Amino acid sequence: MSSTAPAATTPSSTPIGKDGKPLKPCCACPETKKARDHCVFTNGEENCLELIKAHQQCLRDLGFKI
């Protein structure tokens, strides 16, 4: 059994942004990222699971493999 961390994307499957440039996970889904980060900083990760899942789903919808 290997214990490798899941990769966000591979170079050949990197999602492309509206500007035609490769989209990075750190810059994708700014609305869900902002809400998730604010919640985690103020309430703790365990109290923000729905926002965390919403951000992960947004990333998946863009084509990131998380």
PDBQT receptor file of N, H, CA, C and O in Angstrom, charges set to zero:
ATOM      1  N   MET A   1       0.843  -1.164   0.000  1.00  0.00    +0.000 N 
ATOM      2  CA  MET A   1       0.000   0.000   0.000  1.00  0.00    +0.000 C 
ATOM      3  C   MET A   1       0.896   1.238   0.000  1.00  0.00    +0.000 C 
ATOM      4  O   MET A   1       1.771   1.363   0.856  1.00  0.00    +0.000 OA
ATOM      5  N   SER A   2       0.688   2.151  -0.947  1.00  0.00    +0.000 N 
ATOM      6  H   SER A   2      -0.024   2.048  -1.643  1.00  0.00    +0.000 HD
ATOM      7  CA  SER A   2       1.497   3.359  -0.976  1.00  0.00    +0.000 C 
ATOM      8  C   SER A   2       0.773   4.470  -0.255  1.00  0.00    +0.000 C 
ATOM      9  O   SER A   2      -0.457   4.512  -0.237  1.00  0.00    +0.000 OA
ATOM     10  N   SER A   3       1.528   5.363   0.335  1.00  0.00    +0.000 N 
ATOM     11  H   SER A   3       2.527   5.328   0.320  1.00  0.00    +0.000 HD
ATOM     12  CA  SER A   3       0.916   6.474   1.050  1.00  0.00    +0.000 C 
ATOM     13  C   SER A   3       1.356   7.778   0.399  1.00  0.00    +0.000 C 
ATOM     14  O   SER A   3       2.139   8.541   0.965  1.00  0.00    +0.000 OA
ATOM     15  N   THR A   4       0.845   8.014  -0.777  1.00  0.00    +0.000 N 
ATOM     16  H   THR A   4       0.208   7.395  -1.236  1.00  0.00    +0.000 HD
ATOM     17  CA  THR A   4       1.161   9.256  -1.462  1.00  0.00    +0.000 C 
ATOM     18  C   THR A   4       0.007  10.220  -1.313  1.00  0.00    +0.000 C 
ATOM     19  O   THR A   4      -1.154   9.813  -1.267  1.00  0.00    +0.000 OA
ATOM     20  N   ALA A   5       0.326  11.489  -1.236  1.00  0.00    +0.000 N 
ATOM     21  H   ALA A   5       1.269  11.820  -1.273  1.00  0.00    +0.000 HD
ATOM     22  CA  ALA A   5      -0.712  12.505  -1.134  1.00  0.00    +0.000 C 
ATOM     23  C   ALA A   5      -1.371  12.672  -2.490  1.00  0.00    +0.000 C 
ATOM     24  O   ALA A   5      -0.699  12.583  -3.517  1.00  0.00    +0.000 OA
ATOM     25  N   PRO A   6      -2.675  12.912  -2.511  1.00  0.00    +0.000 N 
ATOM     26  CA  PRO A   6      -3.345  13.087  -3.796  1.00  0.00    +0.000 C 
ATOM     27  C   PRO A   6      -2.858  14.355  -4.485  1.00  0.00    +0.000 C 
ATOM     28  O   PRO A   6      -2.718  15.405  -3.857  1.00  0.00    +0.000 OA
ATOM     29  N   ALA A   7      -2.608  14.245  -5.762  1.00  0.00    +0.000 N 
ATOM     30  H   ALA A   7      -2.722  13.393  -6.272  1.00  0.00    +0.000 HD
ATOM     31  CA  ALA A   7      -2.167  15.396  -6.535  1.00  0.00    +0.000 C 
ATOM     32  C   ALA A   7      -3.381  16.200  -6.975  1.00  0.00    +0.000 C 
ATOM     33  O   ALA A   7      -4.431  15.636  -7.282  1.00  0.00    +0.000 OA
ATOM     34  N   ALA A   8      -3.235  17.502  -7.005  1.00  0.00    +0.000 N 
ATOM     35  H   ALA A   8      -2.382  17.960  -6.756  1.00  0.00    +0.000 HD
ATOM     36  CA  ALA A   8      -4.341  18.349  -7.445  1.00  0.00    +0.000 C 
ATOM     37  C   ALA A   8      -4.600  18.136  -8.923  1.00  0.00    +0.000 C 
ATOM     38  O   ALA A   8      -5.747  17.996  -9.347  1.00  0.00    +0.000 OA
ATOM     39  N   THR A   9      -3.543  18.111  -9.698  1.00  0.00    +0.000 N 
ATOM     40  H   THR A   9      -2.611  18.225  -9.354  1.00  0.00    +0.000 HD
ATOM     41  CA  THR A   9      -3.677  17.880 -11.119  1.00  0.00    +0.000 C 
ATOM     42  C   THR A   9      -2.367  17.326 -11.652  1.00  0.00    +0.000 C 
ATOM     43  O   THR A   9      -1.343  17.342 -10.968  1.00  0.00    +0.000 OA
ATOM     44  N   THR A  10      -2.415  16.850 -12.847  1.00  0.00    +0.000 N 
ATOM     45  H   THR A  10      -3.246  16.837 -13.403  1.00  0.00    +0.000 HD
ATOM     46  CA  THR A  10      -1.196  16.492 -13.536  1.00  0.00    +0.000 C 
ATOM     47  C   THR A  10      -0.993  17.529 -14.620  1.00  0.00    +0.000 C 
ATOM     48  O   THR A  10      -1.964  18.139 -15.066  1.00  0.00    +0.000 OA
ATOM     49  N   PRO A  11       0.244  17.751 -15.063  1.00  0.00    +0.000 N 
ATOM     50  CA  PRO A  11       0.478  18.794 -16.050  1.00  0.00    +0.000 C 
ATOM     51  C   PRO A  11      -0.382  18.660 -17.304  1.00  0.00    +0.000 C 
ATOM     52  O   PRO A  11      -0.791  19.671 -17.876  1.00  0.00    +0.000 OA
ATOM     53  N   SER A  12      -0.660  17.453 -17.733  1.00  0.00    +0.000 N 
ATOM     54  H   SER A  12      -0.328  16.633 -17.268  1.00  0.00    +0.000 HD
ATOM     55  CA  SER A  12      -1.438  17.276 -18.955  1.00  0.00    +0.000 C 
ATOM     56  C   SER A  12      -2.935  17.489 -18.737  1.00  0.00    +0.000 C 
ATOM     57  O   SER A  12      -3.677  17.629 -19.710  1.00  0.00    +0.000 OA
ATOM     58  N   SER A  13      -3.397  17.515 -17.482  1.00  0.00    +0.000 N 
ATOM     59  H   SER A  13      -2.795  17.401 -16.692  1.00  0.00    +0.000 HD
ATOM     60  CA  SER A  13      -4.823  17.681 -17.234  1.00  0.00    +0.000 C 
ATOM     61  C   SER A  13      -5.138  18.940 -16.436  1.00  0.00    +0.000 C 
ATOM     62  O   SER A  13      -6.191  19.025 -15.805  1.00  0.00    +0.000 OA
ATOM     63  N   THR A  14      -4.237  19.915 -16.458  1.00  0.00    +0.000 N 
ATOM     64  H   THR A  14      -3.382  19.846 -16.971  1.00  0.00    +0.000 HD
ATOM     65  CA  THR A  14      -4.457  21.149 -15.735  1.00  0.00    +0.000 C 
ATOM     66  C   THR A  14      -5.626  21.902 -16.340  1.00  0.00    +0.000 C 
ATOM     67  O   THR A  14      -5.632  22.159 -17.544  1.00  0.00    +0.000 OA
ATOM     68  N   PRO A  15      -6.626  22.267 -15.525  1.00  0.00    +0.000 N 
ATOM     69  CA  PRO A  15      -7.760  23.028 -16.048  1.00  0.00    +0.000 C 
ATOM     70  C   PRO A  15      -7.304  24.375 -16.604  1.00  0.00    +0.000 C 
ATOM     71  O   PRO A  15      -6.340  24.965 -16.117  1.00  0.00    +0.000 OA
ATOM     72  N   ILE A  16      -7.998  24.844 -17.612  1.00  0.00    +0.000 N 
ATOM     73  H   ILE A  16      -8.781  24.365 -18.007  1.00  0.00    +0.000 HD
ATOM     74  CA  ILE A  16      -7.676  26.114 -18.248  1.00  0.00    +0.000 C 
ATOM     75  C   ILE A  16      -8.692  27.160 -17.788  1.00  0.00    +0.000 C 
ATOM     76  O   ILE A  16      -9.897  26.907 -17.781  1.00  0.00    +0.000 OA
ATOM     77  N   GLY A  17      -8.198  28.328 -17.408  1.00  0.00    +0.000 N 
ATOM     78  H   GLY A  17      -7.219  28.534 -17.414  1.00  0.00    +0.000 HD
ATOM     79  CA  GLY A  17      -9.060  29.415 -16.962  1.00  0.00    +0.000 C 
ATOM     80  C   GLY A  17      -9.705  30.127 -18.136  1.00  0.00    +0.000 C 
ATOM     81  O   GLY A  17      -9.429  29.816 -19.295  1.00  0.00    +0.000 OA
ATOM     82  N   LYS A  18     -10.564  31.084 -17.826  1.00  0.00    +0.000 N 
ATOM     83  H   LYS A  18     -10.788  31.337 -16.885  1.00  0.00    +0.000 HD
ATOM     84  CA  LYS A  18     -11.271  31.846 -18.852  1.00  0.00    +0.000 C 
ATOM     85  C   LYS A  18     -10.320  32.635 -19.743  1.00  0.00    +0.000 C 
ATOM     86  O   LYS A  18     -10.646  32.943 -20.889  1.00  0.00    +0.000 OA
ATOM     87  N   ASP A  19      -9.141  32.962 -19.211  1.00  0.00    +0.000 N 
ATOM     88  H   ASP A  19      -8.876  32.711 -18.279  1.00  0.00    +0.000 HD
ATOM     89  CA  ASP A  19      -8.163  33.716 -19.992  1.00  0.00    +0.000 C 
ATOM     90  C   ASP A  19      -7.297  32.820 -20.872  1.00  0.00    +0.000 C 
ATOM     91  O   ASP A  19      -6.411  33.310 -21.572  1.00  0.00    +0.000 OA
ATOM     92  N   GLY A  20      -7.548  31.506 -20.841  1.00  0.00    +0.000 N 
ATOM     93  H   GLY A  20      -8.268  31.108 -20.272  1.00  0.00    +0.000 HD
ATOM     94  CA  GLY A  20      -6.801  30.568 -21.669  1.00  0.00    +0.000 C 
ATOM     95  C   GLY A  20      -5.515  30.072 -21.031  1.00  0.00    +0.000 C 
ATOM     96  O   GLY A  20      -4.809  29.251 -21.616  1.00  0.00    +0.000 OA
ATOM     97  N   LYS A  21      -5.208  30.558 -19.850  1.00  0.00    +0.000 N 
ATOM     98  H   LYS A  21      -5.782  31.225 -19.375  1.00  0.00    +0.000 HD
ATOM     99  CA  LYS A  21      -3.994  30.136 -19.139  1.00  0.00    +0.000 C 
ATOM    100  C   LYS A  21      -4.341  29.013 -18.165  1.00  0.00    +0.000 C 
ATOM    101  O   LYS A  21      -5.481  28.913 -17.709  1.00  0.00    +0.000 OA
ATOM    102  N   PRO A  22      -3.348  28.160 -17.843  1.00  0.00    +0.000 N 
ATOM    103  CA  PRO A  22      -3.602  27.094 -16.863  1.00  0.00    +0.000 C 
ATOM    104  C   PRO A  22      -4.066  27.673 -15.532  1.00  0.00    +0.000 C 
ATOM    105  O   PRO A  22      -3.506  28.652 -15.037  1.00  0.00    +0.000 OA
ATOM    106  N   LEU A  23      -5.077  27.068 -14.971  1.00  0.00    +0.000 N 
ATOM    107  H   LEU A  23      -5.532  26.273 -15.373  1.00  0.00    +0.000 HD
ATOM    108  CA  LEU A  23      -5.647  27.512 -13.713  1.00  0.00    +0.000 C 
ATOM    109  C   LEU A  23      -4.957  26.779 -12.572  1.00  0.00    +0.000 C 
ATOM    110  O   LEU A  23      -4.761  25.565 -12.629  1.00  0.00    +0.000 OA
ATOM    111  N   LYS A  24      -4.595  27.518 -11.547  1.00  0.00    +0.000 N 
ATOM    112  H   LYS A  24      -4.754  28.504 -11.501  1.00  0.00    +0.000 HD
ATOM    113  CA  LYS A  24      -3.941  26.930 -10.376  1.00  0.00    +0.000 C 
ATOM    114  C   LYS A  24      -4.982  26.744  -9.274  1.00  0.00    +0.000 C 
ATOM    115  O   LYS A  24      -5.890  27.565  -9.142  1.00  0.00    +0.000 OA
ATOM    116  N   PRO A  25      -4.863  25.677  -8.483  1.00  0.00    +0.000 N 
ATOM    117  CA  PRO A  25      -5.838  25.439  -7.411  1.00  0.00    +0.000 C 
ATOM    118  C   PRO A  25      -5.924  26.600  -6.417  1.00  0.00    +0.000 C 
ATOM    119  O   PRO A  25      -6.987  26.863  -5.855  1.00  0.00    +0.000 OA
ATOM    120  N   CYS A  26      -4.814  27.285  -6.204  1.00  0.00    +0.000 N 
ATOM    121  H   CYS A  26      -3.950  27.072  -6.660  1.00  0.00    +0.000 HD
ATOM    122  CA  CYS A  26      -4.818  28.384  -5.237  1.00  0.00    +0.000 C 
ATOM    123  C   CYS A  26      -5.650  29.570  -5.709  1.00  0.00    +0.000 C 
ATOM    124  O   CYS A  26      -6.092  30.380  -4.894  1.00  0.00    +0.000 OA
ATOM    125  N   CYS A  27      -5.864  29.677  -7.010  1.00  0.00    +0.000 N 
ATOM    126  H   CYS A  27      -5.504  29.019  -7.672  1.00  0.00    +0.000 HD
ATOM    127  CA  CYS A  27      -6.580  30.821  -7.573  1.00  0.00    +0.000 C 
ATOM    128  C   CYS A  27      -7.987  30.462  -8.043  1.00  0.00    +0.000 C 
ATOM    129  O   CYS A  27      -8.753  31.342  -8.435  1.00  0.00    +0.000 OA
ATOM    130  N   ALA A  28      -8.324  29.200  -8.007  1.00  0.00    +0.000 N 
ATOM    131  H   ALA A  28      -7.701  28.485  -7.688  1.00  0.00    +0.000 HD
ATOM    132  CA  ALA A  28      -9.630  28.739  -8.470  1.00  0.00    +0.000 C 
ATOM    133  C   ALA A  28     -10.663  28.912  -7.362  1.00  0.00    +0.000 C 
ATOM    134  O   ALA A  28     -10.322  28.877  -6.179  1.00  0.00    +0.000 OA
ATOM    135  N   CYS A  29     -11.889  29.093  -7.732  1.00  0.00    +0.000 N 
ATOM    136  H   CYS A  29     -12.166  29.122  -8.693  1.00  0.00    +0.000 HD
ATOM    137  CA  CYS A  29     -13.022  29.163  -6.796  1.00  0.00    +0.000 C 
ATOM    138  C   CYS A  29     -12.814  30.181  -5.671  1.00  0.00    +0.000 C 
ATOM    139  O   CYS A  29     -12.881  29.824  -4.495  1.00  0.00    +0.000 OA
ATOM    140  N   PRO A  30     -12.561  31.447  -6.025  1.00  0.00    +0.000 N 
ATOM    141  CA  PRO A  30     -12.259  32.429  -4.980  1.00  0.00    +0.000 C 
ATOM    142  C   PRO A  30     -13.395  32.656  -3.987  1.00  0.00    +0.000 C 
ATOM    143  O   PRO A  30     -13.142  32.947  -2.818  1.00  0.00    +0.000 OA
ATOM    144  N   GLU A  31     -14.647  32.526  -4.438  1.00  0.00    +0.000 N 
ATOM    145  H   GLU A  31     -14.853  32.290  -5.387  1.00  0.00    +0.000 HD
ATOM    146  CA  GLU A  31     -15.778  32.768  -3.524  1.00  0.00    +0.000 C 
ATOM    147  C   GLU A  31     -15.864  31.691  -2.443  1.00  0.00    +0.000 C 
ATOM    148  O   GLU A  31     -16.008  32.001  -1.260  1.00  0.00    +0.000 OA
ATOM    149  N   THR A  32     -15.776  30.420  -2.858  1.00  0.00    +0.000 N 
ATOM    150  H   THR A  32     -15.660  30.168  -3.819  1.00  0.00    +0.000 HD
ATOM    151  CA  THR A  32     -15.870  29.347  -1.856  1.00  0.00    +0.000 C 
ATOM    152  C   THR A  32     -14.610  29.302  -1.001  1.00  0.00    +0.000 C 
ATOM    153  O   THR A  32     -14.668  28.940   0.174  1.00  0.00    +0.000 OA
ATOM    154  N   LYS A  33     -13.479  29.665  -1.582  1.00  0.00    +0.000 N 
ATOM    155  H   LYS A  33     -13.432  29.959  -2.537  1.00  0.00    +0.000 HD
ATOM    156  CA  LYS A  33     -12.222  29.681  -0.822  1.00  0.00    +0.000 C 
ATOM    157  C   LYS A  33     -12.290  30.740   0.274  1.00  0.00    +0.000 C 
ATOM    158  O   LYS A  33     -11.902  30.485   1.414  1.00  0.00    +0.000 OA
ATOM    159  N   LYS A  34     -12.782  31.928  -0.072  1.00  0.00    +0.000 N 
ATOM    160  H   LYS A  34     -13.097  32.135  -0.998  1.00  0.00    +0.000 HD
ATOM    161  CA  LYS A  34     -12.866  33.013   0.902  1.00  0.00    +0.000 C 
ATOM    162  C   LYS A  34     -13.799  32.646   2.053  1.00  0.00    +0.000 C 
ATOM    163  O   LYS A  34     -13.467  32.856   3.220  1.00  0.00    +0.000 OA
ATOM    164  N   ALA A  35     -14.957  32.101   1.723  1.00  0.00    +0.000 N 
ATOM    165  H   ALA A  35     -15.227  31.930   0.775  1.00  0.00    +0.000 HD
ATOM    166  CA  ALA A  35     -15.917  31.710   2.764  1.00  0.00    +0.000 C 
ATOM    167  C   ALA A  35     -15.337  30.605   3.650  1.00  0.00    +0.000 C 
ATOM    168  O   ALA A  35     -15.466  30.647   4.874  1.00  0.00    +0.000 OA
ATOM    169  N   ARG A  36     -14.699  29.619   3.020  1.00  0.00    +0.000 N 
ATOM    170  H   ARG A  36     -14.595  29.585   2.026  1.00  0.00    +0.000 HD
ATOM    171  CA  ARG A  36     -14.090  28.517   3.778  1.00  0.00    +0.000 C 
ATOM    172  C   ARG A  36     -13.000  29.033   4.706  1.00  0.00    +0.000 C 
ATOM    173  O   ARG A  36     -12.978  28.695   5.890  1.00  0.00    +0.000 OA
ATOM    174  N   ASP A  37     -12.095  29.853   4.174  1.00  0.00    +0.000 N 
ATOM    175  H   ASP A  37     -12.113  30.127   3.213  1.00  0.00    +0.000 HD
ATOM    176  CA  ASP A  37     -10.991  30.361   4.979  1.00  0.00    +0.000 C 
ATOM    177  C   ASP A  37     -11.481  31.199   6.157  1.00  0.00    +0.000 C 
ATOM    178  O   ASP A  37     -10.988  31.056   7.276  1.00  0.00    +0.000 OA
ATOM    179  N   HIS A  38     -12.447  32.070   5.901  1.00  0.00    +0.000 N 
ATOM    180  H   HIS A  38     -12.847  32.187   4.991  1.00  0.00    +0.000 HD
ATOM    181  CA  HIS A  38     -12.978  32.908   6.982  1.00  0.00    +0.000 C 
ATOM    182  C   HIS A  38     -13.587  32.045   8.085  1.00  0.00    +0.000 C 
ATOM    183  O   HIS A  38     -13.359  32.284   9.271  1.00  0.00    +0.000 OA
ATOM    184  N   CYS A  39     -14.354  31.054   7.686  1.00  0.00    +0.000 N 
ATOM    185  H   CYS A  39     -14.539  30.860   6.723  1.00  0.00    +0.000 HD
ATOM    186  CA  CYS A  39     -14.988  30.169   8.665  1.00  0.00    +0.000 C 
ATOM    187  C   CYS A  39     -13.947  29.409   9.488  1.00  0.00    +0.000 C 
ATOM    188  O   CYS A  39     -14.048  29.330  10.712  1.00  0.00    +0.000 OA
ATOM    189  N   VAL A  40     -12.950  28.852   8.805  1.00  0.00    +0.000 N 
ATOM    190  H   VAL A  40     -12.868  28.915   7.810  1.00  0.00    +0.000 HD
ATOM    191  CA  VAL A  40     -11.928  28.069   9.505  1.00  0.00    +0.000 C 
ATOM    192  C   VAL A  40     -11.155  28.951  10.490  1.00  0.00    +0.000 C 
ATOM    193  O   VAL A  40     -10.882  28.536  11.616  1.00  0.00    +0.000 OA
ATOM    194  N   PHE A  41     -10.805  30.166  10.063  1.00  0.00    +0.000 N 
ATOM    195  H   PHE A  41     -11.026  30.504   9.148  1.00  0.00    +0.000 HD
ATOM    196  CA  PHE A  41     -10.042  31.060  10.935  1.00  0.00    +0.000 C 
ATOM    197  C   PHE A  41     -10.845  31.512  12.148  1.00  0.00    +0.000 C 
ATOM    198  O   PHE A  41     -10.288  31.679  13.233  1.00  0.00    +0.000 OA
ATOM    199  N   THR A  42     -12.140  31.709  11.974  1.00  0.00    +0.000 N 
ATOM    200  H   THR A  42     -12.593  31.573  11.093  1.00  0.00    +0.000 HD
ATOM    201  CA  THR A  42     -12.942  32.203  13.087  1.00  0.00    +0.000 C 
ATOM    202  C   THR A  42     -13.594  31.107  13.918  1.00  0.00    +0.000 C 
ATOM    203  O   THR A  42     -13.827  31.300  15.111  1.00  0.00    +0.000 OA
ATOM    204  N   ASN A  43     -13.895  29.952  13.306  1.00  0.00    +0.000 N 
ATOM    205  H   ASN A  43     -13.706  29.796  12.337  1.00  0.00    +0.000 HD
ATOM    206  CA  ASN A  43     -14.655  28.915  14.012  1.00  0.00    +0.000 C 
ATOM    207  C   ASN A  43     -13.931  27.588  14.184  1.00  0.00    +0.000 C 
ATOM    208  O   ASN A  43     -14.379  26.739  14.955  1.00  0.00    +0.000 OA
ATOM    209  N   GLY A  44     -12.829  27.398  13.487  1.00  0.00    +0.000 N 
ATOM    210  H   GLY A  44     -12.466  28.088  12.861  1.00  0.00    +0.000 HD
ATOM    211  CA  GLY A  44     -12.125  26.119  13.541  1.00  0.00    +0.000 C 
ATOM    212  C   GLY A  44     -12.613  25.183  12.449  1.00  0.00    +0.000 C 
ATOM    213  O   GLY A  44     -13.788  25.192  12.083  1.00  0.00    +0.000 OA
ATOM    214  N   GLU A  45     -11.707  24.387  11.939  1.00  0.00    +0.000 N 
ATOM    215  H   GLU A  45     -10.752  24.379  12.236  1.00  0.00    +0.000 HD
ATOM    216  CA  GLU A  45     -11.988  23.494  10.815  1.00  0.00    +0.000 C 
ATOM    217  C   GLU A  45     -13.176  22.575  11.058  1.00  0.00    +0.000 C 
ATOM    218  O   GLU A  45     -13.985  22.361  10.155  1.00  0.00    +0.000 OA
ATOM    219  N   GLU A  46     -13.292  22.034  12.251  1.00  0.00    +0.000 N 
ATOM    220  H   GLU A  46     -12.635  22.208  12.984  1.00  0.00    +0.000 HD
ATOM    221  CA  GLU A  46     -14.357  21.076  12.545  1.00  0.00    +0.000 C 
ATOM    222  C   GLU A  46     -15.752  21.688  12.452  1.00  0.00    +0.000 C 
ATOM    223  O   GLU A  46     -16.738  20.959  12.341  1.00  0.00    +0.000 OA
ATOM    224  N   ASN A  47     -15.845  23.005  12.495  1.00  0.00    +0.000 N 
ATOM    225  H   ASN A  47     -15.043  23.597  12.584  1.00  0.00    +0.000 HD
ATOM    226  CA  ASN A  47     -17.141  23.688  12.411  1.00  0.00    +0.000 C 
ATOM    227  C   ASN A  47     -17.459  24.218  11.016  1.00  0.00    +0.000 C 
ATOM    228  O   ASN A  47     -18.446  24.930  10.827  1.00  0.00    +0.000 OA
ATOM    229  N   CYS A  48     -16.627  23.874  10.046  1.00  0.00    +0.000 N 
ATOM    230  H   CYS A  48     -15.825  23.296  10.199  1.00  0.00    +0.000 HD
ATOM    231  CA  CYS A  48     -16.785  24.434   8.697  1.00  0.00    +0.000 C 
ATOM    232  C   CYS A  48     -16.799  23.359   7.618  1.00  0.00    +0.000 C 
ATOM    233  O   CYS A  48     -16.457  23.631   6.467  1.00  0.00    +0.000 OA
ATOM    234  N   LEU A  49     -17.187  22.161   7.974  1.00  0.00    +0.000 N 
ATOM    235  H   LEU A  49     -17.465  21.940   8.909  1.00  0.00    +0.000 HD
ATOM    236  CA  LEU A  49     -17.103  21.043   7.042  1.00  0.00    +0.000 C 
ATOM    237  C   LEU A  49     -17.927  21.259   5.778  1.00  0.00    +0.000 C 
ATOM    238  O   LEU A  49     -17.500  20.853   4.697  1.00  0.00    +0.000 OA
ATOM    239  N   GLU A  50     -19.083  21.880   5.883  1.00  0.00    +0.000 N 
ATOM    240  H   GLU A  50     -19.430  22.210   6.761  1.00  0.00    +0.000 HD
ATOM    241  CA  GLU A  50     -19.909  22.104   4.687  1.00  0.00    +0.000 C 
ATOM    242  C   GLU A  50     -19.240  23.075   3.727  1.00  0.00    +0.000 C 
ATOM    243  O   GLU A  50     -19.291  22.873   2.514  1.00  0.00    +0.000 OA
ATOM    244  N   LEU A  51     -18.608  24.133   4.251  1.00  0.00    +0.000 N 
ATOM    245  H   LEU A  51     -18.566  24.297   5.237  1.00  0.00    +0.000 HD
ATOM    246  CA  LEU A  51     -17.900  25.088   3.392  1.00  0.00    +0.000 C 
ATOM    247  C   LEU A  51     -16.658  24.454   2.775  1.00  0.00    +0.000 C 
ATOM    248  O   LEU A  51     -16.314  24.746   1.629  1.00  0.00    +0.000 OA
ATOM    249  N   ILE A  52     -15.993  23.600   3.521  1.00  0.00    +0.000 N 
ATOM    250  H   ILE A  52     -16.272  23.364   4.452  1.00  0.00    +0.000 HD
ATOM    251  CA  ILE A  52     -14.820  22.893   3.006  1.00  0.00    +0.000 C 
ATOM    252  C   ILE A  52     -15.246  21.984   1.858  1.00  0.00    +0.000 C 
ATOM    253  O   ILE A  52     -14.602  21.957   0.809  1.00  0.00    +0.000 OA
ATOM    254  N   LYS A  53     -16.332  21.242   2.058  1.00  0.00    +0.000 N 
ATOM    255  H   LYS A  53     -16.856  21.264   2.909  1.00  0.00    +0.000 HD
ATOM    256  CA  LYS A  53     -16.832  20.348   1.010  1.00  0.00    +0.000 C 
ATOM    257  C   LYS A  53     -17.289  21.132  -0.214  1.00  0.00    +0.000 C 
ATOM    258  O   LYS A  53     -17.085  20.687  -1.344  1.00  0.00    +0.000 OA
ATOM    259  N   ALA A  54     -17.903  22.289  -0.003  1.00  0.00    +0.000 N 
ATOM    260  H   ALA A  54     -18.068  22.650   0.914  1.00  0.00    +0.000 HD
ATOM    261  CA  ALA A  54     -18.356  23.116  -1.126  1.00  0.00    +0.000 C 
ATOM    262  C   ALA A  54     -17.162  23.597  -1.951  1.00  0.00    +0.000 C 
ATOM    263  O   ALA A  54     -17.229  23.621  -3.180  1.00  0.00    +0.000 OA
ATOM    264  N   HIS A  55     -16.083  23.977  -1.290  1.00  0.00    +0.000 N 
ATOM    265  H   HIS A  55     -16.028  23.958  -0.292  1.00  0.00    +0.000 HD
ATOM    266  CA  HIS A  55     -14.883  24.426  -2.015  1.00  0.00    +0.000 C 
ATOM    267  C   HIS A  55     -14.257  23.252  -2.772  1.00  0.00    +0.000 C 
ATOM    268  O   HIS A  55     -13.845  23.405  -3.922  1.00  0.00    +0.000 OA
ATOM    269  N   GLN A  56     -14.187  22.108  -2.147  1.00  0.00    +0.000 N 
ATOM    270  H   GLN A  56     -14.522  21.984  -1.213  1.00  0.00    +0.000 HD
ATOM    271  CA  GLN A  56     -13.650  20.926  -2.831  1.00  0.00    +0.000 C 
ATOM    272  C   GLN A  56     -14.487  20.580  -4.054  1.00  0.00    +0.000 C 
ATOM    273  O   GLN A  56     -13.937  20.229  -5.098  1.00  0.00    +0.000 OA
ATOM    274  N   GLN A  57     -15.798  20.674  -3.942  1.00  0.00    +0.000 N 
ATOM    275  H   GLN A  57     -16.245  20.959  -3.094  1.00  0.00    +0.000 HD
ATOM    276  CA  GLN A  57     -16.665  20.370  -5.080  1.00  0.00    +0.000 C 
ATOM    277  C   GLN A  57     -16.466  21.380  -6.201  1.00  0.00    +0.000 C 
ATOM    278  O   GLN A  57     -16.471  21.013  -7.377  1.00  0.00    +0.000 OA
ATOM    279  N   CYS A  58     -16.294  22.630  -5.850  1.00  0.00    +0.000 N 
ATOM    280  H   CYS A  58     -16.290  22.928  -4.896  1.00  0.00    +0.000 HD
ATOM    281  CA  CYS A  58     -16.029  23.659  -6.858  1.00  0.00    +0.000 C 
ATOM    282  C   CYS A  58     -14.753  23.325  -7.622  1.00  0.00    +0.000 C 
ATOM    283  O   CYS A  58     -14.720  23.418  -8.849  1.00  0.00    +0.000 OA
ATOM    284  N   LEU A  59     -13.708  22.937  -6.903  1.00  0.00    +0.000 N 
ATOM    285  H   LEU A  59     -13.735  22.861  -5.907  1.00  0.00    +0.000 HD
ATOM    286  CA  LEU A  59     -12.453  22.564  -7.553  1.00  0.00    +0.000 C 
ATOM    287  C   LEU A  59     -12.642  21.354  -8.460  1.00  0.00    +0.000 C 
ATOM    288  O   LEU A  59     -12.117  21.323  -9.573  1.00  0.00    +0.000 OA
ATOM    289  N   ARG A  60     -13.385  20.367  -7.993  1.00  0.00    +0.000 N 
ATOM    290  H   ARG A  60     -13.812  20.392  -7.089  1.00  0.00    +0.000 HD
ATOM    291  CA  ARG A  60     -13.662  19.185  -8.817  1.00  0.00    +0.000 C 
ATOM    292  C   ARG A  60     -14.432  19.561 -10.069  1.00  0.00    +0.000 C 
ATOM    293  O   ARG A  60     -14.158  19.046 -11.154  1.00  0.00    +0.000 OA
ATOM    294  N   ASP A  61     -15.394  20.458  -9.917  1.00  0.00    +0.000 N 
ATOM    295  H   ASP A  61     -15.616  20.876  -9.036  1.00  0.00    +0.000 HD
ATOM    296  CA  ASP A  61     -16.195  20.890 -11.064  1.00  0.00    +0.000 C 
ATOM    297  C   ASP A  61     -15.353  21.562 -12.133  1.00  0.00    +0.000 C 
ATOM    298  O   ASP A  61     -15.698  21.525 -13.314  1.00  0.00    +0.000 OA
ATOM    299  N   LEU A  62     -14.245  22.179 -11.722  1.00  0.00    +0.000 N 
ATOM    300  H   LEU A  62     -13.965  22.209 -10.763  1.00  0.00    +0.000 HD
ATOM    301  CA  LEU A  62     -13.330  22.817 -12.670  1.00  0.00    +0.000 C 
ATOM    302  C   LEU A  62     -12.362  21.821 -13.294  1.00  0.00    +0.000 C 
ATOM    303  O   LEU A  62     -11.666  22.145 -14.256  1.00  0.00    +0.000 OA
ATOM    304  N   GLY A  63     -12.319  20.604 -12.743  1.00  0.00    +0.000 N 
ATOM    305  H   GLY A  63     -12.885  20.341 -11.961  1.00  0.00    +0.000 HD
ATOM    306  CA  GLY A  63     -11.464  19.583 -13.318  1.00  0.00    +0.000 C 
ATOM    307  C   GLY A  63     -10.272  19.189 -12.473  1.00  0.00    +0.000 C 
ATOM    308  O   GLY A  63      -9.474  18.346 -12.885  1.00  0.00    +0.000 OA
ATOM    309  N   PHE A  64     -10.135  19.786 -11.288  1.00  0.00    +0.000 N 
ATOM    310  H   PHE A  64     -10.783  20.470 -10.953  1.00  0.00    +0.000 HD
ATOM    311  CA  PHE A  64      -9.038  19.402 -10.410  1.00  0.00    +0.000 C 
ATOM    312  C   PHE A  64      -9.356  18.053  -9.779  1.00  0.00    +0.000 C 
ATOM    313  O   PHE A  64     -10.504  17.777  -9.429  1.00  0.00    +0.000 OA
ATOM    314  N   LYS A  65      -8.349  17.228  -9.638  1.00  0.00    +0.000 N 
ATOM    315  H   LYS A  65      -7.416  17.452  -9.922  1.00  0.00    +0.000 HD
ATOM    316  CA  LYS A  65      -8.516  15.912  -9.031  1.00  0.00    +0.000 C 
ATOM    317  C   LYS A  65      -8.023  16.001  -7.589  1.00  0.00    +0.000 C 
ATOM    318  O   LYS A  65      -6.826  15.922  -7.315  1.00  0.00    +0.000 OA
ATOM    319  N   ILE A  66      -8.978  16.168  -6.679  1.00  0.00    +0.000 N 
ATOM    320  H   ILE A  66      -9.951  16.233  -6.902  1.00  0.00    +0.000 HD
ATOM    321  CA  ILE A  66      -8.615  16.289  -5.260  1.00  0.00    +0.000 C 
ATOM    322  C   ILE A  66      -9.275  15.198  -4.468  1.00  0.00    +0.000 C 
ATOM    323  O   ILE A  66      -9.097  15.124  -3.252  1.00  0.00    +0.000 OA
TER     324      ILE A  66
